[in-house]
Amino acid sequence: MDADDYMRQGLDAAAIGVLQTHADLGDMRALNALARIRLQRRQYDQALALYERAAKTGHADSQAVLASLYEQGRATEINADEMWYWLREAAASGHIGARMNMALYLLEDGQSREDQVAGA
């Protein structure tokens, strides 16, 4: 049985144990899944650390979530520099939502003509 099987059967503690084992081995998907659980449970310090580990390995979804956390100040303080860094990383990793968000930010009023062209 893998972690998804445990989750479907409602064996939360067992699923988290499996995820933790795989996360400890550096599995990006397990890190991301465990981070999502920690965020849902409002265990913000743990969630942020897990998302950062996964993001640094190139996991696009984790990079996009991390950008959102820095933008909204969830699990950490608002930090525009970190938000842009992780948004660019997620976009470069092929995350469609991150690419769309970057385009929308660049198309906003008040952006330079160059930024608006890049956004388009």
Backbone torsions as a table, in degrees:
resi	resn	phi	psi	omega
1	MET	NA	137.7	175.6
2	ASP	-103.7	-179.9	-174.3
3	ALA	-60.1	-39.1	179.9
4	ASP	-62.7	-39.1	177.7
5	ASP	-61.6	-44.4	178.5
6	TYR	-60.7	-43.4	-178.0
7	MET	-63.3	-42.9	-180.0
8	ARG	-62.6	-32.7	-179.1
9	GLN	-86.6	-0.1	177.0
10	GLY	78.5	16.0	179.4
11	LEU	-91.1	70.5	-171.9
12	ASP	-54.8	-49.8	-176.6
13	ALA	-63.4	-40.8	179.3
14	ALA	-66.2	-42.4	179.2
15	ALA	-62.2	-43.8	179.4
16	ILE	-64.0	-37.8	176.8
17	GLY	-61.8	-43.2	177.8
18	VAL	-64.7	-45.3	178.1
19	LEU	-59.9	-43.4	-179.2
20	GLN	-61.8	-42.1	178.8
21	THR	-60.0	-46.9	179.8
22	HIS	-69.0	-37.4	177.2
23	ALA	-63.0	-41.1	178.7
24	ASP	-61.6	-27.1	178.3
25	LEU	-86.3	-1.6	176.5
26	GLY	91.8	13.8	178.3
27	ASP	-67.5	116.5	-176.5
28	MET	-60.9	-42.2	-178.5
29	ARG	-66.3	-38.3	178.1
30	ALA	-67.5	-41.0	177.1
31	LEU	-59.3	-45.3	-179.6
32	ASN	-64.6	-45.3	-179.3
33	ALA	-63.8	-42.7	179.3
34	LEU	-66.6	-38.4	176.8
35	ALA	-62.1	-42.3	179.3
36	ARG	-61.2	-42.1	177.9
37	ILE	-63.4	-45.8	-180.0
38	ARG	-62.9	-38.1	178.6
39	LEU	-66.7	-43.9	178.5
40	GLN	-61.0	-32.2	-179.8
41	ARG	-89.2	8.1	179.4
42	ARG	60.1	31.5	174.2
43	GLN	-94.9	70.3	-166.5
44	TYR	-62.4	-42.5	-179.3
45	ASP	-60.9	-43.9	179.6
46	GLN	-66.6	-42.5	179.8
47	ALA	-60.3	-47.7	-178.5
48	LEU	-60.3	-45.0	-179.5
49	ALA	-62.4	-41.5	-179.9
50	LEU	-68.5	-43.8	177.1
51	TYR	-60.9	-41.0	179.3
52	GLU	-63.2	-42.5	178.2
53	ARG	-60.4	-46.9	-179.2
54	ALA	-67.1	-40.9	-179.0
55	ALA	-62.5	-40.3	-179.0
56	LYS	-67.2	-20.3	176.8
57	THR	-88.4	-1.7	177.0
58	GLY	98.7	11.6	179.6
59	HIS	-73.1	110.2	-172.3
60	ALA	-61.1	-42.2	179.8
61	ASP	-62.5	-41.9	178.8
62	SER	-64.9	-38.4	177.7
63	GLN	-62.7	-42.5	-179.8
64	ALA	-66.9	-41.8	178.9
65	VAL	-65.6	-41.6	179.4
66	LEU	-60.5	-41.9	176.6
67	ALA	-59.1	-43.4	179.6
68	SER	-64.3	-40.5	179.0
69	LEU	-62.6	-41.6	178.2
70	TYR	-70.2	-32.6	178.6
71	GLU	-69.1	-43.2	-174.6
72	GLN	-89.4	-13.7	-176.1
73	GLY	73.8	27.2	176.0
74	ARG	-93.1	130.3	179.1
75	ALA	73.4	-5.7	-179.6
76	THR	-163.8	177.0	175.8
77	GLU	-79.0	154.0	175.0
78	ILE	-61.0	132.1	-178.5
79	ASN	-148.1	100.5	-176.3
80	ALA	-63.3	-37.4	-179.9
81	ASP	-63.1	-45.3	178.5
82	GLU	-66.7	-39.2	178.7
83	MET	-58.2	-49.6	-179.0
84	TRP	-65.3	-39.4	179.9
85	TYR	-58.9	-50.8	-176.5
86	TRP	-73.1	-30.1	175.9
87	LEU	-65.4	-43.6	177.0
88	ARG	-63.8	-41.2	178.7
89	GLU	-62.4	-44.8	179.8
90	ALA	-63.0	-43.3	178.7
91	ALA	-62.4	-43.3	179.0
92	ALA	-65.6	-27.5	178.3
93	SER	-82.2	-1.0	176.1
94	GLY	96.2	11.3	-179.5
95	HIS	-73.7	114.6	-175.5
96	ILE	-62.1	-44.1	180.0
97	GLY	-60.8	-39.6	178.4
98	ALA	-65.6	-40.8	178.2
99	ARG	-62.6	-41.8	179.3
100	MET	-65.4	-44.3	178.9
101	ASN	-61.0	-42.1	177.9
102	MET	-60.5	-45.1	179.9
103	ALA	-61.2	-43.7	-179.5
104	LEU	-64.4	-41.7	177.3
105	TYR	-61.5	-42.2	-176.5
106	LEU	-71.7	-24.0	-179.9
107	LEU	-86.8	-6.0	-178.4
108	GLU	-63.0	152.6	174.3
109	ASP	-58.3	145.1	177.5
110	GLY	92.5	-9.8	176.7
111	GLN	-80.3	156.2	178.7
112	SER	-66.0	160.6	177.7
113	ARG	-59.6	-41.0	178.2
114	GLU	-60.0	-43.6	178.7
115	ASP	-64.6	-41.1	179.8
116	GLN	-64.9	-38.0	176.2
117	VAL	-64.9	-44.3	178.9
118	ALA	-62.6	-38.6	178.2
119	GLY	-64.6	-37.4	179.7
120	ALA	-69.8	NA	NA
